[in-house]
Amino acid sequence: SRRVLTIAGALVTVIDDIYDIYGTLDELDLFTYAVERWDINFAIKQLPDYMKICFFALYNFVSEVADYILKQQDSDQLLRIKNSWLGLLQAFLVEAKWYHNKYAPTLEEYLKNAALSISGPLITITAYISATNPIIEKELEYLESNPDLIQWSSRILRLLNDLGTSSDEIQRGDVSKSIQCYMHETGASEEAAREHIKDLIRQMWKKVMMDVCRASNDKDPPLFQTKNEIILNPLRVAHFIYLHGDGHGAQKQETMDEVFALLFQPIPVENNTHVALASA
């Protein structure tokens, strides 16, 4: 599952840059259609060379994951995984059209699409399929319905990403982010917009935890409680990654030091902790 999610994350990053910066609108329409068709011959004949590389990488990855699940569980998930990617690319395309047409969405318009373009639904379904044995159709259908828990979680992911990356991305020609949308919509300063985004994150976390608590009291929850971690863990990671700016695309020393400490340095335990544990 970790290997699958690592590759998926790398592909999302590369393809996102194509939609945000490098591709023309016609090329992006074509790439999205190629993924919808899922036809190698069409991709070879119609896509520009640099897009062929991305298409083949995506095609091979999705096919490899689907083949593995088919062999392990006798469950054909190819169409489901492909459609998850298609939904992501269609959201990327919406943002690209906004940018090329110089359209300024409202913050709510932006967030509605951003809940898809941040790749939360894709990563959730990919994580579930690659980590769950046996796959339970009822749970997958719940995840595919894009429930509130995924909606709020994905919005948090997008807003955390925007707080850490928007300034640098705007400078390099990327699409407007939530901060710019709020500034354009209300006339607020960047500082005020950032505070508003932080407040939205706090509000959405409350909604996420309310959903989790509600599900824990449900006699027949749509998703086993332990599997909620598939949705919650990316939020925890995002809070860390974007704590000091863009810890994903342009790591600062603080981020690298903390990752190194987590992986290679033991967690110090004070002597009084041992006493407290012993007395307990």
ZANUDO-21953 format. One record per residue: x, y, z of N, C-alpha, C in turn; residue in three letters. Coordinates in Angstrom, 3 decimals, decimal comma. Example, Ala and Ser with C-alpha at 12.3 -4.5 7.8 and 13.67 -1.06 7.14 Angstrom:
BEGIN
        n_X        n_Y        n_Z       ca_X       ca_Y       ca_Z        c_X        c_Y        c_Z   resn
     13,190     -5,690      7,800     12,300     -4,500      7,800     13,200     -3,300      7,800    ALA
     12,850     -2,250      7,080     13,670     -1,060      7,140     12,900      0,030      7,870    SER
//
This chain:
BEGIN
        n_X        n_Y        n_Z       ca_X       ca_Y       ca_Z        c_X        c_Y        c_Z   resn
      0,827     -1,203      0,000      0,000      0,000      0,000      0,863      1,255      0,000    SER
      1,953      1,245      0,791      2,827      2,422      0,840      3,483      2,663     -0,513    ARG
      3,918      1,588     -1,140      4,539      1,723     -2,469      3,529      2,284     -3,464    ARG
      2,317      1,763     -3,439      1,272      2,222     -4,360      0,980      3,702     -4,145    VAL
      0,841      4,115     -2,892      0,527      5,515     -2,606      1,688      6,440     -2,946    LEU
      2,914      5,957     -2,780      4,079      6,772     -3,146      4,102      7,039     -4,645    THR
      3,859      5,995     -5,436      3,837      6,166     -6,892      2,665      7,053     -7,299    ILE
      1,505      6,826     -6,689      0,332      7,655     -7,005      0,615      9,120     -6,706    ALA
      1,243      9,390     -5,576      1,573     10,769     -5,219      2,520     11,417     -6,206    GLY
      3,508     10,649     -6,670      4,452     11,185     -7,657      3,746     11,493     -8,971    ALA
      2,854     10,600     -9,393      2,119     10,828    -10,641      1,195     12,040    -10,524    LEU
      0,517     12,168     -9,400     -0,362     13,327     -9,190      0,437     14,617     -9,295    VAL
      1,617     14,647     -8,690      2,450     15,855     -8,693      2,862     16,248    -10,101    THR
      3,326     15,278    -10,881      3,789     15,565    -12,244      2,627     16,002    -13,132    VAL
      1,531     15,254    -13,088      0,394     15,571    -13,956     -0,247     16,897    -13,549    ILE
     -0,269     17,191    -12,263     -0,791     18,474    -11,788     -0,003     19,633    -12,386    ASP
      1,314     19,509    -12,441      2,139     20,571    -13,033      1,859     20,735    -14,525    ASP
      1,573     19,636    -15,201      1,235     19,724    -16,625     -0,044     20,542    -16,808    ILE
     -1,046     20,263    -15,995     -2,314     20,984    -16,110     -2,188     22,429    -15,643    TYR
     -1,362     22,669    -14,643     -1,240     24,024    -14,092     -0,356     24,932    -14,932    ASP
      0,693     24,378    -15,536      1,735     25,230    -16,112      2,070     24,904    -17,563    ILE
      2,324     23,640    -17,870      2,985     23,303    -19,132      2,049     23,042    -20,306    TYR
      0,865     22,499    -20,052      0,002     22,119    -21,160     -0,837     23,263    -21,696    GLY
     -1,058     23,262    -23,022     -2,044     24,185    -23,587     -3,432     23,622    -23,300    THR
     -4,450     24,452    -23,441     -5,803     23,998    -23,141     -6,217     22,865    -24,074    LEU
     -5,856     22,954    -25,346     -6,180     21,882    -26,295     -5,488     20,583    -25,904    ASP
     -4,227     20,679    -25,493     -3,490     19,482    -25,079     -4,105     18,855    -23,832    GLU
     -4,543     19,688    -22,916     -5,126     19,181    -21,675     -6,469     18,512    -21,932    LEU
     -7,264     19,086    -22,826     -8,513     18,436    -23,238     -8,220     17,056    -23,820    ASP
     -7,191     16,986    -24,644     -6,833     15,740    -25,317     -6,342     14,694    -24,321    LEU
     -5,529     15,123    -23,372     -5,005     14,181    -22,378     -6,139     13,623    -21,520    PHE
     -7,059     14,495    -21,108     -8,204     14,048    -20,309     -9,041     13,045    -21,096    THR
     -9,247     13,326    -22,375    -10,024     12,418    -23,223     -9,297     11,092    -23,410    TYR
     -7,975     11,142    -23,522     -7,190      9,915    -23,689     -7,340      9,006    -22,471    ALA
     -7,339      9,590    -21,282     -7,527      8,791    -20,070     -8,954      8,248    -20,013    VAL
     -9,914      9,044    -20,448    -11,299      8,565    -20,483    -11,435      7,374    -21,427    GLU
    -10,792      7,450    -22,595    -10,839      6,341    -23,559    -10,037      5,133    -23,082    ARG
     -8,932      5,408    -22,376     -8,044      4,350    -21,878     -7,555      3,470    -23,034    TRP
     -7,068      4,154    -24,059     -6,694      3,500    -25,321     -5,258      3,886    -25,662    ASP
     -4,345      2,918    -25,593     -2,931      3,197    -25,857     -2,727      3,672    -27,286    ILE
     -3,398      3,052    -28,240     -3,219      3,437    -29,648     -3,628      4,888    -29,881    ASN
     -4,719      5,307    -29,259     -5,146      6,698    -29,372     -4,092      7,621    -28,782    PHE
     -3,567      7,253    -27,626     -2,550      8,086    -26,970     -1,304      8,219    -27,838    ALA
     -0,878      7,123    -28,451      0,316      7,153    -29,303      0,113      8,084    -30,492    ILE
     -1,064      8,035    -31,075     -1,322      8,807    -32,293     -1,632     10,282    -32,011    LYS
     -2,257     10,575    -30,882     -2,813     11,911    -30,677     -2,059     12,793    -29,682    GLN
     -1,418     12,218    -28,693     -0,804     13,036    -27,644      0,579     13,528    -28,041    LEU
      0,961     14,734    -27,612      2,343     15,180    -27,802      3,286     14,282    -27,007    PRO
      4,550     14,261    -27,407      5,496     13,306    -26,831      5,591     13,395    -25,316    ASP
      5,643     14,610    -24,774      5,823     14,725    -23,320      4,613     14,196    -22,560    TYR
      3,429     14,261    -23,188      2,238     13,724    -22,544      2,165     12,209    -22,671    MET
      2,748     11,669    -23,732      2,767     10,209    -23,878      3,483      9,561    -22,699    LYS
      4,586     10,167    -22,273      5,342      9,620    -21,141      4,451      9,528    -19,905    ILE
      3,713     10,595    -19,634      2,828     10,614    -18,462      1,673      9,632    -18,620    CYS
      1,114      9,573    -19,817     -0,006      8,662    -20,042      0,426      7,218    -19,839    PHE
      1,563      6,836    -20,407      2,030      5,454    -20,275      2,364      5,123    -18,821    PHE
      2,956      6,082    -18,102      3,260      5,853    -16,686      1,973      5,624    -15,895    ALA
      0,956      6,444    -16,172     -0,325      6,297    -15,488     -1,006      4,990    -15,882    LEU
     -1,009      4,692    -17,166     -1,649      3,472    -17,682     -1,018      2,231    -17,053    TYR
      0,307      2,197    -17,025      1,008      1,035    -16,474      0,777      0,900    -14,971    ASN
      0,777      2,025    -14,283      0,571      1,994    -12,831     -0,826      1,475    -12,489    PHE
     -1,843      2,044    -13,115     -3,218      1,621    -12,836     -3,401      0,146    -13,189    VAL
     -2,856     -0,266    -14,326     -2,976     -1,667    -14,751     -2,275     -2,604    -13,774    SER
     -1,098     -2,189    -13,292     -0,344     -3,013    -12,342     -1,109     -3,194    -11,032    GLU
     -1,666     -2,104    -10,511     -2,433     -2,194     -9,263     -3,671     -3,065     -9,462    VAL
     -4,380     -2,848    -10,560     -5,597     -3,622    -10,830     -5,279     -5,105    -11,010    ALA
     -4,179     -5,417    -11,711     -3,781     -6,817    -11,907     -3,454     -7,487    -10,575    ASP
     -2,774     -6,750     -9,705     -2,407     -7,306     -8,396     -3,660     -7,626     -7,579    TYR
     -4,605     -6,696     -7,551     -5,844     -6,927     -6,798     -6,626     -8,095     -7,396    ILE
     -6,635     -8,185     -8,716     -7,353     -9,277     -9,383     -6,760    -10,629     -9,000    LEU
     -5,435    -10,714     -8,973     -4,774    -11,978     -8,631     -4,941    -12,320     -7,156    LYS
     -4,875    -11,304     -6,292     -4,938    -11,553     -4,857     -6,360    -11,818     -4,360    GLN
     -7,327    -11,124     -4,948     -8,681    -11,179     -4,394     -9,751    -11,565     -5,407    GLN
     -9,336    -11,818     -6,638    -10,301    -12,131     -7,696    -11,357    -11,035     -7,800    ASP
    -10,884     -9,791     -7,731    -11,775     -8,620     -7,776    -11,245     -7,652     -8,823    SER
    -12,060     -7,357     -9,829    -11,636     -6,481    -10,923    -11,931     -5,026    -10,559    ASP
    -10,875     -4,269    -10,268    -11,020     -2,874     -9,853    -10,461     -1,899    -10,891    GLN
    -10,159     -2,384    -12,101     -9,530     -1,533    -13,107    -10,376     -0,301    -13,425    LEU
    -11,638     -0,505    -13,728    -12,501      0,617    -14,107    -12,645      1,607    -12,949    LEU
    -12,749      1,084    -11,742    -12,916      1,947    -10,571    -11,682      2,835    -10,367    ARG
    -10,497      2,251    -10,482     -9,267      3,028    -10,293     -9,107      4,039    -11,421    ILE
     -9,362      3,599    -12,649     -9,242      4,511    -13,799    -10,191      5,682    -13,670    LYS
    -11,414      5,414    -13,258    -12,398      6,492    -13,124    -12,031      7,464    -12,000    ASN
    -11,367      6,972    -10,970    -10,892      7,865     -9,906     -9,873      8,850    -10,464    SER
     -8,980      8,352    -11,311     -8,001      9,239    -11,951     -8,684     10,204    -12,911    TRP
     -9,664      9,712    -13,641    -10,371     10,580    -14,582    -11,057     11,724    -13,839    LEU
    -11,675     11,431    -12,703    -12,304     12,491    -11,915    -11,312     13,550    -11,479    GLY
    -10,103     13,114    -11,112     -9,057     14,065    -10,733     -8,664     14,941    -11,915    LEU
     -8,458     14,330    -13,076     -8,031     15,093    -14,253     -9,115     16,059    -14,716    LEU
    -10,358     15,662    -14,598    -11,448     16,577    -14,967    -11,469     17,799    -14,047    GLN
    -11,143     17,600    -12,770    -11,053     18,737    -11,841     -9,848     19,614    -12,181    ALA
     -8,717     18,984    -12,535     -7,555     19,749    -13,005     -7,934     20,605    -14,209    PHE
     -8,722     20,013    -15,118     -9,091     20,705    -16,349     -9,980     21,917    -16,060    LEU
    -10,873     21,797    -15,096    -11,703     22,942    -14,706    -10,823     24,106    -14,276    VAL
     -9,823     23,842    -13,446     -8,927     24,906    -12,979     -8,121     25,497    -14,134    GLU
     -7,692     24,630    -15,053     -6,935     25,125    -16,206     -7,791     26,053    -17,064    ALA
     -9,063     25,710    -17,246     -9,958     26,561    -18,030    -10,195     27,891    -17,321    LYS
    -10,325     27,855    -16,013    -10,446     29,116    -15,274     -9,248     30,022    -15,557    TRP
     -8,080     29,425    -15,497     -6,852     30,209    -15,674     -6,748     30,762    -17,092    TYR
     -6,947     29,902    -18,084     -6,791     30,328    -19,482     -7,878     31,311    -19,903    HIS
     -9,046     31,191    -19,312    -10,148     32,109    -19,636    -10,187     33,330    -18,716    ASN
     -9,174     33,422    -17,829     -9,068     34,547    -16,884    -10,332     34,689    -16,029    LYS
    -10,890     33,551    -15,638    -12,086     33,553    -14,798    -11,679     33,475    -13,328    TYR
    -12,261     34,323    -12,507    -11,968     34,331    -11,074    -13,133     33,685    -10,323    ALA
    -13,000     32,434     -9,878    -14,099     31,775     -9,170    -14,286     32,361     -7,774    PRO
    -15,486     32,211     -7,246    -15,689     32,541     -5,837    -14,959     31,489     -4,999    THR
    -14,791     31,782     -3,735    -14,112     30,821     -2,863    -14,880     29,511     -2,800    LEU
    -16,208     29,573     -2,757    -16,998     28,348     -2,690    -16,883     27,547     -3,985    GLU
    -16,911     28,221     -5,135    -16,698     27,529     -6,409    -15,344     26,830     -6,416    GLU
    -14,353     27,566     -5,977    -12,993     27,028     -5,945    -12,918     25,790     -5,051    TYR
    -13,491     25,871     -3,850    -13,392     24,771     -2,896    -14,169     23,544     -3,352    LEU
    -15,299     23,766     -4,014    -16,083     22,633     -4,509    -15,272     21,810     -5,502    LYS
    -14,576     22,477     -6,403    -13,734     21,762     -7,357    -12,440     21,287     -6,700    ASN
    -11,916     22,094     -5,785    -10,644     21,764     -5,132    -10,739     20,499     -4,298    ALA
    -11,936     20,180     -3,799    -12,111     18,944     -3,041    -11,803     17,722     -3,898    ALA
    -11,861     17,881     -5,214    -11,466     16,821     -6,143    -10,030     16,998     -6,608    LEU
     -9,653     18,241     -6,938     -8,338     18,478     -7,541     -7,187     18,286     -6,563    SER
     -7,455     18,278     -5,263     -6,391     18,026     -4,290     -6,050     16,539     -4,244    ILE
     -6,844     15,721     -4,909     -6,649     14,269     -5,054     -7,077     13,472     -3,827    SER
     -7,794     14,094     -2,898     -8,263     13,371     -1,721     -9,104     12,141     -2,044    GLY
    -10,165     12,266     -2,876    -10,961     11,087     -3,216    -10,146     10,000     -3,909    PRO
     -9,266     10,397     -4,823     -8,420      9,417     -5,516     -7,530      8,673     -4,529    LEU
     -6,823      9,403     -3,672     -5,897      8,781     -2,731     -6,648      7,888     -1,747    ILE
     -7,837      8,321     -1,322     -8,622      7,517     -0,384     -9,003      6,180     -0,992    THR
     -9,526      6,207     -2,211     -9,938      4,965     -2,866     -8,728      4,090     -3,173    ILE
     -7,631      4,703     -3,630     -6,419      3,939     -3,919     -5,881      3,285     -2,653    THR
     -5,865      4,035     -1,547     -5,381      3,492     -0,277     -6,259      2,334      0,186    ALA
     -7,565      2,501      0,054     -8,479      1,442      0,485     -8,270      0,175     -0,343    TYR
     -8,244      0,324     -1,656     -8,130     -0,837     -2,536     -6,808     -1,564     -2,324    ILE
     -5,741     -0,810     -2,144     -4,419     -1,439     -2,044     -4,130     -2,000     -0,654    SER
     -4,867     -1,540      0,373     -4,556     -1,961      1,746     -5,589     -2,905      2,343    ALA
     -6,732     -3,068      1,695     -7,833     -3,824      2,293     -7,962     -5,207      1,669    THR
     -8,020     -6,203      2,515     -8,235     -7,575      2,059     -9,056     -8,310      3,129    ASN
    -10,300     -8,639      2,824    -10,937     -8,506      1,519    -11,548     -7,114      1,309    PRO
    -11,650     -6,731      0,051    -12,346     -5,499     -0,303    -13,847     -5,705     -0,087    ILE
    -14,462     -4,770      0,608    -15,896     -4,858      0,897    -16,628     -3,856      0,006    ILE
    -17,476     -4,366     -0,840    -18,131     -3,533     -1,848    -18,928     -2,396     -1,215    GLU
    -19,577     -2,665     -0,112    -20,368     -1,634      0,573    -19,482     -0,458      0,986    LYS
    -18,290     -0,741      1,477    -17,378      0,314      1,905    -16,858      1,108      0,713    GLU
    -16,544      0,406     -0,369    -16,066      1,097     -1,567    -17,141      2,007     -2,139    LEU
    -18,362      1,523     -2,160    -19,461      2,352     -2,667    -19,641      3,597     -1,799    GLU
    -19,458      3,443     -0,505    -19,532      4,596      0,404    -18,439      5,607      0,065    TYR
    -17,209      5,148     -0,131    -16,109      6,054     -0,466    -16,339      6,723     -1,815    LEU
    -16,868      5,965     -2,773    -17,120      6,519     -4,107    -18,236      7,563     -4,102    GLU
    -19,115      7,500     -3,123    -20,216      8,473     -3,062    -19,736      9,849     -2,617    SER
    -18,436      9,957     -2,337    -17,830     11,231     -1,914    -18,573     11,809     -0,709    ASN
    -18,607     11,060      0,397    -19,376     11,485      1,576    -18,791     12,743      2,212    PRO
    -19,540     13,298      3,157    -19,093     14,533      3,813    -17,704     14,396      4,420    ASP
    -17,407     13,232      4,998    -16,104     13,039      5,634    -14,970     13,258      4,643    LEU
    -15,121     12,761      3,427    -14,096     12,970      2,400    -14,146     14,402      1,883    ILE
    -15,342     14,950      1,737    -15,477     16,336      1,269    -14,746     17,309      2,189    GLN
    -15,038     17,231      3,491    -14,400     18,158      4,434    -12,901     17,903      4,522    TRP
    -12,523     16,629      4,529    -11,097     16,296      4,613    -10,345     16,830      3,407    SER
    -10,935     16,687      2,235    -10,280     17,157      1,013    -10,163     18,679      0,997    SER
    -11,173     19,347      1,516    -11,090     20,815      1,590     -9,976     21,251      2,546    ARG
     -9,849     20,548      3,653     -8,756     20,862      4,579     -7,412     20,671      3,895    ILE
     -7,259     19,566      3,180     -6,013     19,310      2,453     -5,694     20,455      1,501    LEU
     -6,702     20,899      0,749     -6,486     21,975     -0,220     -6,105     23,278      0,483    ARG
     -6,783     23,605      1,551     -6,501     24,869      2,230     -5,126     24,855      2,892    LEU
     -4,741     23,726      3,471     -3,395     23,613      4,037     -2,345     23,767      2,950    LEU
     -2,588     23,124      1,815     -1,675     23,238      0,675     -1,575     24,681      0,207    ASN
     -2,706     25,357      0,122     -2,709     26,748     -0,350     -1,952     27,669      0,602    ASP
     -2,129     27,463      1,899     -1,420     28,306      2,868      0,088     28,159      2,731    LEU
      0,529     26,944      2,393      1,963     26,701      2,318      2,597     26,996      0,982    GLY
      1,780     26,996     -0,093      2,386     27,035     -1,430      1,909     28,159     -2,331    THR
      0,801     28,821     -2,022      0,145     29,682     -3,014      1,034     30,805     -3,531    SER
      1,818     31,438     -2,666      2,641     32,574     -3,110      3,640     32,152     -4,172    SER
      4,359     31,057     -3,916      5,354     30,577     -4,878      4,695     30,112     -6,169    ASP
      3,542     29,425     -6,047      2,887     28,887     -7,235      2,331     29,997     -8,118    GLU
      1,787     31,043     -7,520      1,275     32,164     -8,310      2,415     32,827     -9,075    ILE
      3,573     32,955     -8,452      4,722     33,594     -9,095      5,199     32,814    -10,312    GLN
      5,045     31,495    -10,291      5,525     30,697    -11,420      4,437     30,468    -12,479    ARG
      3,276     31,102    -12,311      2,245     31,049    -13,340      1,150     30,044    -13,085    GLY
      0,976     29,639    -11,843     -0,051     28,672    -11,486     -1,414     29,363    -11,379    ASP
     -2,467     28,544    -11,251     -3,823     29,080    -11,138     -4,015     29,732     -9,773    VAL
     -5,015     30,615     -9,666     -5,316     31,265     -8,391     -5,737     30,234     -7,353    SER
     -5,358     30,483     -6,109     -5,679     29,586     -5,008     -6,744     30,219     -4,119    LYS
     -7,076     29,510     -3,032     -8,161     29,975     -2,163     -7,901     31,371     -1,612    SER
     -6,651     31,667     -1,294     -6,321     32,983     -0,737     -6,650     34,080     -1,737    ILE
     -6,227     33,885     -2,997     -6,494     34,886     -4,032     -7,992     34,974     -4,339    GLN
     -8,685     33,826     -4,320    -10,133     33,843     -4,568    -10,855     34,680     -3,512    CYS
    -10,479     34,492     -2,258    -11,122     35,255     -1,182    -10,776     36,733     -1,277    TYR
     -9,522     37,049     -1,602     -9,118     38,448     -1,748     -9,897     39,120     -2,872    MET
    -10,048     38,414     -4,014    -10,757     38,977     -5,169    -12,241     39,149     -4,865    HIS
    -12,800     38,184     -4,133    -14,238     38,197     -3,852    -14,621     39,258     -2,823    GLU
    -13,753     39,505     -1,845    -14,120     40,373     -0,719    -13,309     41,659     -0,639    THR
    -12,198     41,730     -1,386    -11,326     42,895     -1,273    -10,430     42,862     -0,047    GLY
    -10,333     41,710      0,609     -9,515     41,587      1,818     -8,033     41,618      1,471    ALA
     -7,221     41,957      2,447     -5,766     41,892      2,287     -5,326     40,433      2,332    SER
     -4,095     40,171      1,892     -3,594     38,794      1,935     -3,531     38,287      3,374    GLU
     -3,130     39,133      4,289     -3,049     38,720      5,694     -4,422     38,328      6,228    GLU
     -5,435     39,144      5,920     -6,795     38,837      6,373     -7,318     37,567      5,710    ALA
     -6,979     37,381      4,423     -7,410     36,185      3,703     -6,799     34,930      4,324    ALA
     -5,531     35,005      4,677     -4,872     33,856      5,307     -5,526     33,515      6,654    ARG
     -5,880     34,511      7,416     -6,551     34,265      8,690     -7,918     33,627      8,467    GLU
     -8,614     34,072      7,420     -9,921     33,485      7,103     -9,760     32,016      6,723    HIS
     -8,747     31,694      5,935     -8,508     30,308      5,530     -8,190     29,448      6,749    ILE
     -7,390     29,969      7,666     -7,078     29,220      8,891     -8,338     28,955      9,705    LYS
     -9,235     29,932      9,740    -10,495     29,755     10,461    -11,360     28,697      9,786    ASP
    -11,373     28,690      8,452    -12,117     27,655      7,726    -11,575     26,267      8,046    LEU
    -10,256     26,146      8,124     -9,645     24,854      8,447    -10,113     24,374      9,819    ILE
    -10,137     25,275     10,791    -10,607     24,905     12,137    -12,070     24,461     12,112    ARG
    -12,899     25,178     11,358    -14,316     24,811     11,267    -14,489     23,441     10,612    GLN
    -13,715     23,188      9,559    -13,848     21,918      8,843    -13,325     20,744      9,664    MET
    -12,295     20,975     10,460    -11,817     19,916     11,355    -12,926     19,514     12,336    TRP
    -13,679     20,473     12,829    -14,785     20,159     13,733    -15,812     19,273     13,027    LYS
    -16,094     19,580     11,766    -17,061     18,779     11,011    -16,532     17,375     10,760    LYS
    -15,237     17,272     10,461    -14,625     15,960     10,258    -14,756     15,118     11,529    VAL
    -14,404     15,685     12,671    -14,439     14,925     13,923    -15,867     14,600     14,343    MET
    -16,817     15,470     14,017    -18,218     15,156     14,301    -18,661     13,944     13,494    MET
    -18,244     13,877     12,222    -18,579     12,725     11,389    -17,958     11,450     11,940    ASP
    -16,703     11,535     12,362    -16,009     10,367     12,906    -16,695      9,890     14,183    VAL
    -17,031     10,818     15,071    -17,702     10,461     16,328    -19,089      9,883     16,068    CYS
    -19,796     10,463     15,113    -21,134      9,969     14,783    -21,054      8,533     14,264    ARG
    -20,059      8,271     13,420    -19,896      6,925     12,862    -19,526      5,919     13,946    ALA
    -18,767      6,374     14,953    -18,347      5,456     16,023    -19,529      5,002     16,871    SER
    -20,613      5,775     16,867    -21,810      5,415     17,630    -22,867      4,726     16,769    ASN
    -22,567      4,566     15,496    -23,506      3,939     14,564    -23,395      2,420     14,685    ASP
    -24,526      1,744     14,821    -24,498      0,286     14,926    -24,056     -0,371     13,625    LYS
    -24,292      0,293     12,519    -23,890     -0,248     11,216    -23,161      0,840     10,433    ASP
    -21,938      1,197     10,836    -21,225      2,305     10,188    -20,876      1,973      8,747    PRO
    -20,855      2,983      7,861    -20,513      2,732      6,462    -19,062      2,311      6,277    PRO
    -18,223      2,612      7,268    -16,805      2,287      7,186    -16,339      1,913      8,581    LEU
    -15,636      0,762      8,681    -15,119      0,374      9,990    -14,253      1,487     10,563    PHE
    -14,340      1,673     11,879    -13,691      2,815     12,519    -12,200      2,879     12,207    GLN
    -11,525      1,737     12,202    -10,082      1,748     11,939     -9,769      2,246     10,538    THR
    -10,699      2,048      9,603    -10,450      2,465      8,224    -10,672      3,954      8,022    LYS
    -11,249      4,630      9,014    -11,315      6,088      8,944     -9,919      6,693      8,896    ASN
     -8,930      5,925      9,393     -7,552      6,415      9,369     -7,080      6,640      7,935    GLU
     -7,626      5,909      6,987     -7,285      6,108      5,576     -7,610      7,537      5,151    ILE
     -8,656      8,095      5,732     -9,064      9,466      5,414     -8,334     10,479      6,294    ILE
     -8,149     10,152      7,564     -7,584     11,114      8,514     -6,069     11,248      8,419    LEU
     -5,373     10,169      8,110     -3,906     10,243      8,092     -3,355     11,263      7,100    ASN
     -3,909     11,379      5,877     -3,403     12,430      4,975     -3,540     13,835      5,557    PRO
     -4,572     14,072      6,365     -4,722     15,385      7,001     -3,584     15,639      7,977    LEU
     -3,246     14,632      8,749     -2,152     14,777      9,712     -0,840     15,040      8,984    ARG
     -0,628     14,310      7,905      0,596     14,504      7,121      0,642     15,913      6,540    VAL
     -0,495     16,388      6,029     -0,533     17,719      5,405     -0,212     18,816      6,410    ALA
     -0,707     18,681      7,632     -0,390     19,687      8,655      1,116     19,760      8,885    HIS
      1,773     18,620      8,819      3,227     18,609      9,000      3,948     19,144      7,763    PHE
      3,547     18,660      6,584      4,252     18,996      5,344      4,222     20,495      5,070    ILE
      3,103     21,145      5,356      2,954     22,563      5,017      3,135     23,488      6,224    TYR
      3,700     22,941      7,313      3,902     23,742      8,519      4,887     24,884      8,290    LEU
      5,937     24,617      7,511      6,976     25,625      7,267      6,968     26,124      5,820    HIS
      5,826     26,011      5,132      5,765     26,401      3,724      5,492     25,184      2,867    GLY
      6,113     25,124      1,699      5,893     24,011      0,775      6,861     22,877      1,086    ASP
      6,496     22,055      2,046      7,352     20,937      2,418      7,328     19,801      1,433    GLY
      6,473     19,888      0,427      6,410     18,849     -0,609      7,251     19,218     -1,820    HIS
      7,047     20,414     -2,346      7,726     20,792     -3,584      9,006     21,564     -3,390    GLY
      9,172     22,217     -2,248     10,371     23,037     -1,999     10,700     22,967     -0,513    ALA
     11,233     21,802     -0,110     11,441     21,553      1,313     12,416     22,554      1,924    GLN
     12,042     23,050      3,100     12,945     23,896      3,862     13,708     23,035      4,867    LYS
     14,769     23,589      5,428     15,615     22,822      6,331     14,834     22,301      7,532    GLN
     13,870     23,105      8,022     13,091     22,668      9,181     12,340     21,371      8,886    GLU
     11,746     21,295      7,679     11,001     20,093      7,312     11,927     18,898      7,204    THR
     13,069     19,069      6,537     14,008     17,960      6,371     14,558     17,497      7,714    MET
     14,833     18,441      8,609     15,340     18,081      9,936     14,314     17,259     10,711    ASP
     13,042     17,637     10,596     12,004     16,932     11,342     11,756     15,535     10,776    GLU
     11,807     15,387      9,449     11,677     14,059      8,845     12,843     13,176      9,280    VAL
     14,046     13,727      9,237     15,236     12,980      9,653     15,108     12,548     11,114    PHE
     14,651     13,465     11,960     14,503     13,147     13,380     13,483     12,032     13,597    ALA
     12,390     12,082     12,855     11,350     11,066     12,993     11,859      9,683     12,613    LEU
     12,637      9,613     11,524     13,063      8,324     10,994     14,299      7,759     11,683    LEU
     15,202      8,626     12,110     16,516      8,135     12,532     16,900      8,454     13,973    PHE
     16,175      9,327     14,635     16,544      9,680     16,004     15,518      9,121     16,985    GLN
     15,986      8,486     18,056     15,035      7,941     19,040     14,267      9,060     19,726    PRO
     13,048      8,762     20,109     12,232      9,737     20,829     12,677      9,755     22,285    ILE
     13,137     10,887     22,790     13,626     10,927     24,180     12,493     10,725     25,177    PRO
     12,773      9,952     26,205     11,800      9,708     27,268     12,416     10,169     28,578    VAL
     11,786     11,118     29,242     12,309     11,649     30,493     12,166     10,623     31,616    GLU
     13,057     10,705     32,590     13,042      9,770     33,713     11,726      9,810     34,475    ASN
     11,173     11,017     34,630      9,928     11,119     35,394      8,761     10,451     34,681    ASN
      8,913     10,260     33,328      7,879      9,534     32,587      7,846      8,080     33,027    THR
      9,052      7,490     33,209      9,116      6,104     33,673      8,472      5,962     35,050    HIS
      8,730      6,951     35,913      8,152      6,914     37,254      6,629      6,968     37,185    VAL
      6,137      7,866     36,325      4,685      8,009     36,184      4,057      6,729     35,665    ALA
      4,732      6,099     34,679      4,208      4,863     34,115      4,226      3,750     35,153    LEU
      5,330      3,702     35,933      5,453      2,652     36,940      4,385      2,792     38,016    ALA
      4,150      4,034     38,433      3,163      4,257     39,487      1,747      4,012     39,009    SER
      1,539      4,211     37,664      0,214      3,956     37,121     -0,113      2,475     37,141    ALA
//
